[in-house]
Amino acid sequence: MTTMFLLNHTWRTRFDKAAAFFTPSTFFLLRTLVVHPAIFAVLLLLLMCKGNIGEGLLNGAEGLVRDAPAGQIWACERISLQGSVPSVDEAAGVECRRQSVPRAVWVDEANRSLVTLYKTGVLLSLLASLLTWLIRRQASAR
């Protein structure tokens, strides 16, 4: 009766071969390129939406397309109140003026931003993995 819930020999050997395929380097690449950047992006999205991702995404999308001309998206053009290029200290003196831009331009800019965010997540993951490896190596050497 209990053998009915166990895997037969063929499936067990298939799972053993699949497990042998995943080496520690494969797990390292999976964590570095997929898991950690995904967690980083979700946490950043949670922070940006103040905990309510659905409402934050809906409000953001609505702000982009509401009352925009056909085929256009509202974008923010930052202008300085003093008429010069804003410095870090003058961040409070910068206001946003809505300007319509073609959707393709906005999509290209959003894609570049997402790729930069992904690369940042991968770099943070590499640094975290390297620091973890160094700490474990120091602990095992003692």
PyMOL CGO cylinders between C-alpha atoms (Angstrom):
from pymol import cmd
from pymol.cgo import CYLINDER

trace = [
    CYLINDER, 0.00, 0.00, 0.00, 2.79, 2.50, 0.83, 0.3, 1, 1, 1, 1, 1, 1,
    CYLINDER, 2.79, 2.50, 0.83, 4.71, 1.64, -2.35, 0.3, 1, 1, 1, 1, 1, 1,
    CYLINDER, 4.71, 1.64, -2.35, 1.94, 3.24, -4.36, 0.3, 1, 1, 1, 1, 1, 1,
    CYLINDER, 1.94, 3.24, -4.36, 3.15, 6.71, -3.24, 0.3, 1, 1, 1, 1, 1, 1,
    CYLINDER, 3.15, 6.71, -3.24, 6.82, 6.10, -3.98, 0.3, 1, 1, 1, 1, 1, 1,
    CYLINDER, 6.82, 6.10, -3.98, 8.37, 6.87, -7.34, 0.3, 1, 1, 1, 1, 1, 1,
    CYLINDER, 8.37, 6.87, -7.34, 9.22, 3.95, -9.52, 0.3, 1, 1, 1, 1, 1, 1,
    CYLINDER, 9.22, 3.95, -9.52, 12.83, 3.18, -10.43, 0.3, 1, 1, 1, 1, 1, 1,
    CYLINDER, 12.83, 3.18, -10.43, 12.70, 4.96, -13.82, 0.3, 1, 1, 1, 1, 1, 1,
    CYLINDER, 12.70, 4.96, -13.82, 11.59, 8.26, -12.34, 0.3, 1, 1, 1, 1, 1, 1,
    CYLINDER, 11.59, 8.26, -12.34, 14.07, 8.02, -9.49, 0.3, 1, 1, 1, 1, 1, 1,
    CYLINDER, 14.07, 8.02, -9.49, 16.96, 7.58, -11.93, 0.3, 1, 1, 1, 1, 1, 1,
    CYLINDER, 16.96, 7.58, -11.93, 15.71, 10.51, -14.02, 0.3, 1, 1, 1, 1, 1, 1,
    CYLINDER, 15.71, 10.51, -14.02, 15.59, 12.75, -10.96, 0.3, 1, 1, 1, 1, 1, 1,
    CYLINDER, 15.59, 12.75, -10.96, 19.06, 11.59, -9.89, 0.3, 1, 1, 1, 1, 1, 1,
    CYLINDER, 19.06, 11.59, -9.89, 20.47, 12.46, -13.32, 0.3, 1, 1, 1, 1, 1, 1,
    CYLINDER, 20.47, 12.46, -13.32, 18.76, 15.87, -13.22, 0.3, 1, 1, 1, 1, 1, 1,
    CYLINDER, 18.76, 15.87, -13.22, 20.12, 16.54, -9.72, 0.3, 1, 1, 1, 1, 1, 1,
    CYLINDER, 20.12, 16.54, -9.72, 23.64, 15.61, -10.83, 0.3, 1, 1, 1, 1, 1, 1,
    CYLINDER, 23.64, 15.61, -10.83, 23.31, 18.15, -13.65, 0.3, 1, 1, 1, 1, 1, 1,
    CYLINDER, 23.31, 18.15, -13.65, 22.79, 21.00, -11.19, 0.3, 1, 1, 1, 1, 1, 1,
    CYLINDER, 22.79, 21.00, -11.19, 26.22, 21.71, -9.79, 0.3, 1, 1, 1, 1, 1, 1,
    CYLINDER, 26.22, 21.71, -9.79, 27.07, 24.39, -7.26, 0.3, 1, 1, 1, 1, 1, 1,
    CYLINDER, 27.07, 24.39, -7.26, 28.11, 26.69, -10.10, 0.3, 1, 1, 1, 1, 1, 1,
    CYLINDER, 28.11, 26.69, -10.10, 24.68, 26.28, -11.69, 0.3, 1, 1, 1, 1, 1, 1,
    CYLINDER, 24.68, 26.28, -11.69, 23.02, 27.20, -8.41, 0.3, 1, 1, 1, 1, 1, 1,
    CYLINDER, 23.02, 27.20, -8.41, 25.36, 30.20, -8.12, 0.3, 1, 1, 1, 1, 1, 1,
    CYLINDER, 25.36, 30.20, -8.12, 24.40, 31.41, -11.61, 0.3, 1, 1, 1, 1, 1, 1,
    CYLINDER, 24.40, 31.41, -11.61, 20.71, 30.83, -10.92, 0.3, 1, 1, 1, 1, 1, 1,
    CYLINDER, 20.71, 30.83, -10.92, 20.87, 32.81, -7.69, 0.3, 1, 1, 1, 1, 1, 1,
    CYLINDER, 20.87, 32.81, -7.69, 22.99, 35.59, -9.20, 0.3, 1, 1, 1, 1, 1, 1,
    CYLINDER, 22.99, 35.59, -9.20, 21.13, 36.04, -12.50, 0.3, 1, 1, 1, 1, 1, 1,
    CYLINDER, 21.13, 36.04, -12.50, 17.54, 35.19, -11.54, 0.3, 1, 1, 1, 1, 1, 1,
    CYLINDER, 17.54, 35.19, -11.54, 16.61, 34.88, -7.87, 0.3, 1, 1, 1, 1, 1, 1,
    CYLINDER, 16.61, 34.88, -7.87, 18.41, 37.81, -6.25, 0.3, 1, 1, 1, 1, 1, 1,
    CYLINDER, 18.41, 37.81, -6.25, 17.59, 40.39, -8.98, 0.3, 1, 1, 1, 1, 1, 1,
    CYLINDER, 17.59, 40.39, -8.98, 13.94, 39.29, -8.89, 0.3, 1, 1, 1, 1, 1, 1,
    CYLINDER, 13.94, 39.29, -8.89, 13.77, 39.72, -5.11, 0.3, 1, 1, 1, 1, 1, 1,
    CYLINDER, 13.77, 39.72, -5.11, 15.51, 43.11, -5.43, 0.3, 1, 1, 1, 1, 1, 1,
    CYLINDER, 15.51, 43.11, -5.43, 13.00, 44.26, -8.07, 0.3, 1, 1, 1, 1, 1, 1,
    CYLINDER, 13.00, 44.26, -8.07, 9.97, 43.11, -6.07, 0.3, 1, 1, 1, 1, 1, 1,
    CYLINDER, 9.97, 43.11, -6.07, 11.22, 44.83, -2.91, 0.3, 1, 1, 1, 1, 1, 1,
    CYLINDER, 11.22, 44.83, -2.91, 11.90, 48.01, -4.86, 0.3, 1, 1, 1, 1, 1, 1,
    CYLINDER, 11.90, 48.01, -4.86, 8.41, 47.83, -6.39, 0.3, 1, 1, 1, 1, 1, 1,
    CYLINDER, 8.41, 47.83, -6.39, 6.92, 47.37, -2.91, 0.3, 1, 1, 1, 1, 1, 1,
    CYLINDER, 6.92, 47.37, -2.91, 8.78, 50.42, -1.65, 0.3, 1, 1, 1, 1, 1, 1,
    CYLINDER, 8.78, 50.42, -1.65, 7.77, 52.56, -4.63, 0.3, 1, 1, 1, 1, 1, 1,
    CYLINDER, 7.77, 52.56, -4.63, 4.09, 51.57, -4.33, 0.3, 1, 1, 1, 1, 1, 1,
    CYLINDER, 4.09, 51.57, -4.33, 4.07, 51.91, -0.53, 0.3, 1, 1, 1, 1, 1, 1,
    CYLINDER, 4.07, 51.91, -0.53, 3.03, 48.29, -0.05, 0.3, 1, 1, 1, 1, 1, 1,
    CYLINDER, 3.03, 48.29, -0.05, 0.09, 48.28, -2.47, 0.3, 1, 1, 1, 1, 1, 1,
    CYLINDER, 0.09, 48.28, -2.47, 1.53, 47.10, -5.79, 0.3, 1, 1, 1, 1, 1, 1,
    CYLINDER, 1.53, 47.10, -5.79, -1.76, 46.78, -7.67, 0.3, 1, 1, 1, 1, 1, 1,
    CYLINDER, -1.76, 46.78, -7.67, -2.96, 50.27, -6.86, 0.3, 1, 1, 1, 1, 1, 1,
    CYLINDER, -2.96, 50.27, -6.86, 0.49, 51.75, -7.47, 0.3, 1, 1, 1, 1, 1, 1,
    CYLINDER, 0.49, 51.75, -7.47, 0.73, 50.18, -10.93, 0.3, 1, 1, 1, 1, 1, 1,
    CYLINDER, 0.73, 50.18, -10.93, -2.80, 51.23, -11.81, 0.3, 1, 1, 1, 1, 1, 1,
    CYLINDER, -2.80, 51.23, -11.81, -2.24, 54.82, -10.67, 0.3, 1, 1, 1, 1, 1, 1,
    CYLINDER, -2.24, 54.82, -10.67, 1.05, 55.00, -12.55, 0.3, 1, 1, 1, 1, 1, 1,
    CYLINDER, 1.05, 55.00, -12.55, -0.48, 53.68, -15.77, 0.3, 1, 1, 1, 1, 1, 1,
    CYLINDER, -0.48, 53.68, -15.77, -3.48, 55.98, -15.43, 0.3, 1, 1, 1, 1, 1, 1,
    CYLINDER, -3.48, 55.98, -15.43, -1.20, 58.98, -14.92, 0.3, 1, 1, 1, 1, 1, 1,
    CYLINDER, -1.20, 58.98, -14.92, 0.70, 58.12, -18.10, 0.3, 1, 1, 1, 1, 1, 1,
    CYLINDER, 0.70, 58.12, -18.10, -2.25, 57.80, -20.46, 0.3, 1, 1, 1, 1, 1, 1,
    CYLINDER, -2.25, 57.80, -20.46, -5.15, 59.84, -19.02, 0.3, 1, 1, 1, 1, 1, 1,
    CYLINDER, -5.15, 59.84, -19.02, -6.08, 62.68, -21.39, 0.3, 1, 1, 1, 1, 1, 1,
    CYLINDER, -6.08, 62.68, -21.39, -2.95, 62.09, -23.50, 0.3, 1, 1, 1, 1, 1, 1,
    CYLINDER, -2.95, 62.09, -23.50, -3.17, 62.57, -27.26, 0.3, 1, 1, 1, 1, 1, 1,
    CYLINDER, -3.17, 62.57, -27.26, -3.56, 59.40, -29.35, 0.3, 1, 1, 1, 1, 1, 1,
    CYLINDER, -3.56, 59.40, -29.35, -0.31, 57.44, -29.52, 0.3, 1, 1, 1, 1, 1, 1,
    CYLINDER, -0.31, 57.44, -29.52, 1.30, 59.64, -26.85, 0.3, 1, 1, 1, 1, 1, 1,
    CYLINDER, 1.30, 59.64, -26.85, 2.28, 59.22, -23.21, 0.3, 1, 1, 1, 1, 1, 1,
    CYLINDER, 2.28, 59.22, -23.21, 2.64, 61.93, -20.57, 0.3, 1, 1, 1, 1, 1, 1,
    CYLINDER, 2.64, 61.93, -20.57, 6.26, 62.29, -19.48, 0.3, 1, 1, 1, 1, 1, 1,
    CYLINDER, 6.26, 62.29, -19.48, 7.84, 64.60, -16.95, 0.3, 1, 1, 1, 1, 1, 1,
    CYLINDER, 7.84, 64.60, -16.95, 10.19, 67.24, -18.26, 0.3, 1, 1, 1, 1, 1, 1,
    CYLINDER, 10.19, 67.24, -18.26, 12.23, 68.55, -15.38, 0.3, 1, 1, 1, 1, 1, 1,
    CYLINDER, 12.23, 68.55, -15.38, 12.87, 72.27, -15.44, 0.3, 1, 1, 1, 1, 1, 1,
    CYLINDER, 12.87, 72.27, -15.44, 14.87, 74.28, -12.97, 0.3, 1, 1, 1, 1, 1, 1,
    CYLINDER, 14.87, 74.28, -12.97, 13.25, 77.24, -11.27, 0.3, 1, 1, 1, 1, 1, 1,
    CYLINDER, 13.25, 77.24, -11.27, 16.45, 79.27, -11.59, 0.3, 1, 1, 1, 1, 1, 1,
    CYLINDER, 16.45, 79.27, -11.59, 16.86, 78.51, -15.31, 0.3, 1, 1, 1, 1, 1, 1,
    CYLINDER, 16.86, 78.51, -15.31, 20.14, 76.64, -14.86, 0.3, 1, 1, 1, 1, 1, 1,
    CYLINDER, 20.14, 76.64, -14.86, 21.08, 73.00, -14.59, 0.3, 1, 1, 1, 1, 1, 1,
    CYLINDER, 21.08, 73.00, -14.59, 19.97, 71.79, -11.14, 0.3, 1, 1, 1, 1, 1, 1,
    CYLINDER, 19.97, 71.79, -11.14, 22.65, 70.58, -8.77, 0.3, 1, 1, 1, 1, 1, 1,
    CYLINDER, 22.65, 70.58, -8.77, 22.23, 68.09, -5.96, 0.3, 1, 1, 1, 1, 1, 1,
    CYLINDER, 22.23, 68.09, -5.96, 21.57, 70.90, -3.47, 0.3, 1, 1, 1, 1, 1, 1,
    CYLINDER, 21.57, 70.90, -3.47, 18.84, 72.38, -5.69, 0.3, 1, 1, 1, 1, 1, 1,
    CYLINDER, 18.84, 72.38, -5.69, 16.82, 69.17, -5.95, 0.3, 1, 1, 1, 1, 1, 1,
    CYLINDER, 16.82, 69.17, -5.95, 13.94, 70.82, -4.10, 0.3, 1, 1, 1, 1, 1, 1,
    CYLINDER, 13.94, 70.82, -4.10, 13.93, 73.70, -6.64, 0.3, 1, 1, 1, 1, 1, 1,
    CYLINDER, 13.93, 73.70, -6.64, 13.13, 71.41, -9.59, 0.3, 1, 1, 1, 1, 1, 1,
    CYLINDER, 13.13, 71.41, -9.59, 9.58, 71.11, -10.84, 0.3, 1, 1, 1, 1, 1, 1,
    CYLINDER, 9.58, 71.11, -10.84, 8.01, 68.76, -13.35, 0.3, 1, 1, 1, 1, 1, 1,
    CYLINDER, 8.01, 68.76, -13.35, 6.15, 69.86, -16.45, 0.3, 1, 1, 1, 1, 1, 1,
    CYLINDER, 6.15, 69.86, -16.45, 3.98, 67.31, -18.25, 0.3, 1, 1, 1, 1, 1, 1,
    CYLINDER, 3.98, 67.31, -18.25, 4.90, 66.86, -21.86, 0.3, 1, 1, 1, 1, 1, 1,
    CYLINDER, 4.90, 66.86, -21.86, 3.49, 64.37, -24.35, 0.3, 1, 1, 1, 1, 1, 1,
    CYLINDER, 3.49, 64.37, -24.35, 6.01, 62.03, -26.00, 0.3, 1, 1, 1, 1, 1, 1,
    CYLINDER, 6.01, 62.03, -26.00, 5.49, 59.16, -28.45, 0.3, 1, 1, 1, 1, 1, 1,
    CYLINDER, 5.49, 59.16, -28.45, 4.85, 55.79, -26.84, 0.3, 1, 1, 1, 1, 1, 1,
    CYLINDER, 4.85, 55.79, -26.84, 7.85, 54.22, -28.59, 0.3, 1, 1, 1, 1, 1, 1,
    CYLINDER, 7.85, 54.22, -28.59, 10.20, 56.79, -27.02, 0.3, 1, 1, 1, 1, 1, 1,
    CYLINDER, 10.20, 56.79, -27.02, 8.77, 56.15, -23.56, 0.3, 1, 1, 1, 1, 1, 1,
    CYLINDER, 8.77, 56.15, -23.56, 8.96, 52.36, -24.06, 0.3, 1, 1, 1, 1, 1, 1,
    CYLINDER, 8.96, 52.36, -24.06, 12.63, 52.57, -25.11, 0.3, 1, 1, 1, 1, 1, 1,
    CYLINDER, 12.63, 52.57, -25.11, 13.44, 54.69, -22.08, 0.3, 1, 1, 1, 1, 1, 1,
    CYLINDER, 13.44, 54.69, -22.08, 11.55, 52.31, -19.77, 0.3, 1, 1, 1, 1, 1, 1,
    CYLINDER, 11.55, 52.31, -19.77, 13.36, 49.30, -21.26, 0.3, 1, 1, 1, 1, 1, 1,
    CYLINDER, 13.36, 49.30, -21.26, 16.75, 50.97, -20.72, 0.3, 1, 1, 1, 1, 1, 1,
    CYLINDER, 16.75, 50.97, -20.72, 15.78, 51.74, -17.12, 0.3, 1, 1, 1, 1, 1, 1,
    CYLINDER, 15.78, 51.74, -17.12, 14.69, 48.13, -16.51, 0.3, 1, 1, 1, 1, 1, 1,
    CYLINDER, 14.69, 48.13, -16.51, 17.93, 46.75, -17.98, 0.3, 1, 1, 1, 1, 1, 1,
    CYLINDER, 17.93, 46.75, -17.98, 19.91, 49.12, -15.74, 0.3, 1, 1, 1, 1, 1, 1,
    CYLINDER, 19.91, 49.12, -15.74, 17.85, 47.98, -12.74, 0.3, 1, 1, 1, 1, 1, 1,
    CYLINDER, 17.85, 47.98, -12.74, 18.51, 44.32, -13.64, 0.3, 1, 1, 1, 1, 1, 1,
    CYLINDER, 18.51, 44.32, -13.64, 22.26, 44.93, -14.03, 0.3, 1, 1, 1, 1, 1, 1,
    CYLINDER, 22.26, 44.93, -14.03, 22.29, 46.69, -10.66, 0.3, 1, 1, 1, 1, 1, 1,
    CYLINDER, 22.29, 46.69, -10.66, 20.52, 43.70, -9.10, 0.3, 1, 1, 1, 1, 1, 1,
    CYLINDER, 20.52, 43.70, -9.10, 23.07, 41.31, -10.63, 0.3, 1, 1, 1, 1, 1, 1,
    CYLINDER, 23.07, 41.31, -10.63, 25.97, 43.41, -9.35, 0.3, 1, 1, 1, 1, 1, 1,
    CYLINDER, 25.97, 43.41, -9.35, 24.46, 43.56, -5.85, 0.3, 1, 1, 1, 1, 1, 1,
    CYLINDER, 24.46, 43.56, -5.85, 23.93, 39.80, -5.99, 0.3, 1, 1, 1, 1, 1, 1,
    CYLINDER, 23.93, 39.80, -5.99, 27.53, 39.22, -7.05, 0.3, 1, 1, 1, 1, 1, 1,
    CYLINDER, 27.53, 39.22, -7.05, 28.78, 41.41, -4.21, 0.3, 1, 1, 1, 1, 1, 1,
    CYLINDER, 28.78, 41.41, -4.21, 26.55, 39.62, -1.69, 0.3, 1, 1, 1, 1, 1, 1,
    CYLINDER, 26.55, 39.62, -1.69, 27.66, 36.20, -2.94, 0.3, 1, 1, 1, 1, 1, 1,
    CYLINDER, 27.66, 36.20, -2.94, 31.32, 37.22, -2.85, 0.3, 1, 1, 1, 1, 1, 1,
    CYLINDER, 31.32, 37.22, -2.85, 31.03, 38.60, 0.68, 0.3, 1, 1, 1, 1, 1, 1,
    CYLINDER, 31.03, 38.60, 0.68, 29.20, 35.47, 1.84, 0.3, 1, 1, 1, 1, 1, 1,
    CYLINDER, 29.20, 35.47, 1.84, 31.87, 33.27, 0.29, 0.3, 1, 1, 1, 1, 1, 1,
    CYLINDER, 31.87, 33.27, 0.29, 34.66, 35.30, 1.96, 0.3, 1, 1, 1, 1, 1, 1,
    CYLINDER, 34.66, 35.30, 1.96, 32.95, 35.17, 5.36, 0.3, 1, 1, 1, 1, 1, 1,
    CYLINDER, 32.95, 35.17, 5.36, 32.40, 31.41, 5.10, 0.3, 1, 1, 1, 1, 1, 1,
    CYLINDER, 32.40, 31.41, 5.10, 36.00, 30.91, 3.99, 0.3, 1, 1, 1, 1, 1, 1,
    CYLINDER, 36.00, 30.91, 3.99, 37.27, 32.93, 6.96, 0.3, 1, 1, 1, 1, 1, 1,
    CYLINDER, 37.27, 32.93, 6.96, 35.02, 31.00, 9.35, 0.3, 1, 1, 1, 1, 1, 1,
    CYLINDER, 35.02, 31.00, 9.35, 36.15, 27.63, 8.03, 0.3, 1, 1, 1, 1, 1, 1,
    CYLINDER, 36.15, 27.63, 8.03, 39.82, 28.62, 8.22, 0.3, 1, 1, 1, 1, 1, 1,
    CYLINDER, 39.82, 28.62, 8.22, 39.60, 29.20, 11.98, 0.3, 1, 1, 1, 1, 1, 1,
]
cmd.load_cgo(trace, "trace")
